[in-house]
Amino acid sequence: MFRRRGNPMTDDHTKTGPAADTDPKTTDTPPTGTQGAQPRDVDLDVPEADTDNLEEDQDTAFPGMDDAMFGQVQEMMDKLQRADELEKENADLKFKLGRLASDFDGYRTRTQQDVQAAQGQGVSRAAEALMPVYDDLDRAVTMGAGDPAKLIPGVQAVLGKVLGVFAGLGLEATGKEGETFDPQWHEAIQVVPGDADDVIVQVYQLGFRMDGRLVRPARVVVSRKG
């Protein structure tokens, strides 16, 4: 702002008031003998403007430092700021990783519990299916004790029931006499002369498969043309 410095106001100025200011004779016409005189000097108070000059700030903050050194310092400060940001990101990632590991441990525990429960149900189901077989064997042994001739039909009936139980569980028998030998399902323990090649002529142990997967190979005797 500009401020005029003049003579202080006197009582005459106070008394004349606004009328003196509106009189053209007193305001516009200079006094006699003063025409051509130079106007009085006016002192102006001009406020100093603030500056954001980086060079001046540099000289003030780092006296005696050239531009190259100042640039290196600035670059180092930027790297420190970036390192702080990376540290915060690393802490956040560690927290998320901990949460993920905790969730995975919980999932693994629940999965193990589900597997154990399924295994328990499977064992219970298999045992329940075999209980009638046990009852039949018990009756066959009781009847065969008095008359051994009755034991064979009873055991054969039990074998048929066992195969029925296996079928209910999804097991399929393989390796019966007359079948063609297949090394995927059968194990040849002996080869004998015969009328055709690769024909099962005797079964030592019945095999089983489930859903295209071998559970136990059949142990058989295979024929081979002489």
Disulfide bonds with the S-S distance in Angstrom:
none
